[in-house]
Amino acid sequence: MMRDFFPGLAGIPAAKSSISFVDGERGILEYRGIRVEDLAEHSSFLETAFLLLFSRLPAKLELETFNRDISQHRRIKFGIIDLLKALPEQGHPMDALQAAVAALGMFYPFHDVREETTRYLTAVRLIAKLPTMVAAFARLRRGDEAIQPRDDLSYAENFLYMLTEQVPDPALAKIFDVCLILHAEHTMNASTFSGMVTASTLADPYTVISSAIGTLKGPLHGGANEAVIHMLEAINSVDRIPMHVDDKLSNKEKVMGFGHRIYKVKDPRAIVMQTFAQQLDCEAGPQSLFTLARAVEAHMETRVGSKGIRPNVDFYSGIIYHQLGIETDLFTPIFAMARVAGWLAHCFEQYQENHLFRPDQIYDGPHNLPYQPIETREPQFQ
Ligand code: ACO
């Protein structure tokens, strides 16, 4: 019997969800029904995280309590610092983050997915501690001590402070916070699906988030923000763009930061981030990464715009982080710091109406082969 097959499950709904909505034809993204542009303009990352987790914007007192709870759980145990110290300094920070998050679950055992207080505390811990772990690994790998979080700083300010030991300009911290809002959630993407599959086994949220972090790392997903910077640095000058891009397209290689399974227009998050990248570009020279990026976008539009291949969230986010002086391999961990809010919302939604994910496959191998004795087998590897 012929059965339909959908590689990459493209277009197949795998869950019902009220967390976020994307219209890829019109370039609309909503979290719990609110346009992401409105959240970028009016909200903060922690308020948005509350919205994703609890389906509504918090009242003033609720937000104060949530902010305070997050501030109080920013510290990480010495055991986690020791674990980060033991990892190879050349290793990728996403691997360090994945290992540290998985280990976190050993410090805070989570027994019952139905228990609301434990779920709240787990969400608070994960949102609070991810930035501390990312900043700690960034410092420890170059021989510096990890910096203790400061309760008097906002979420974004505190992360930038733990990275650099300097309290950032509030305007820059605000831009960084908006980037976190824009990365906080995006329907059924690869890392969210990966986390939901793990949640559907009723594994604890630490294991769920570490699964999602592993999936986010790949260059076709969150890792693209890092790849965009490497690509722009390799291009290095506006006149080399046509040659570089055309080479890639004729070799059927992907141009990083472009294309999306859902969006056929420019990603609405890229539009907001482009504005910030432009603001931050004021003092850079004519060959700045932003100038290069705009020229790559213009050239891509002439070549593949008609196919709906346009900048995605990762195209301008890396440029902003680069402009803020952040090391390139921390871009994807920063994506994870933001997306943990969406992953947790999906994890809890999955627990609520759980059905174990166990898709089918179409077997296309042989049947009824004889078992061949070892003496008669021809070696295939030299
Ligand atoms: N550069 C060049 N061509 C592209 C690109 C790109 N970035 N993206 C898609 N295409 C082309 C493909 O070559 C293919 O062309 P064809 O029909 O002539 O064979 C067609 O568009 C469809 O491409 P697919 O890879 O099949 O589309 P899919 O929906 O699976 O791809 C994806 C989505 C994986 C994001 C893809 O666009 C890509 O690899 N982009 C580059 C990596 C990237 O930026 N990833 C971040 C995505 S956003 C995020 O995950 C947070």
Residues whose N, C-alpha, C, O or C-beta is under 5 A from the ligand:
A	BS01	ACO	P219 L220 H221 G222 A224 E253 K254 V255 M256 G257 F258 G259 H260 R261 I309 N312 D314
